[in-house]
């Protein structure tokens, strides 16, 4: 999306094509559509069917890393408190300073989530 003189100039991919079901009932979305919709392997799609129409929509509400206007964004579903982001930035900067001084920080092992 480019802005000039307050106007938005967007390129939208509109495609009409025929898809074929395989024996397992799967279809492959064309690459230009996957790219435009920023779909990757493992992404979820919502399916809506009525009469003679099938509509697929990306499910964007979950937690995950996605691109938004060309920038990678990690969505958590709710705002992160400013104190948490400030503390994380302080920790990253301190680790970087230690690394520059030749004292790489020792990381604590992550705790495994219980199932």
Helices and strands as residue ranges (DSSP letters): E 2-4, E 7-9, H 31-36, E 45-50, E 53-58, E 64-68, E 71-75, H 82-100
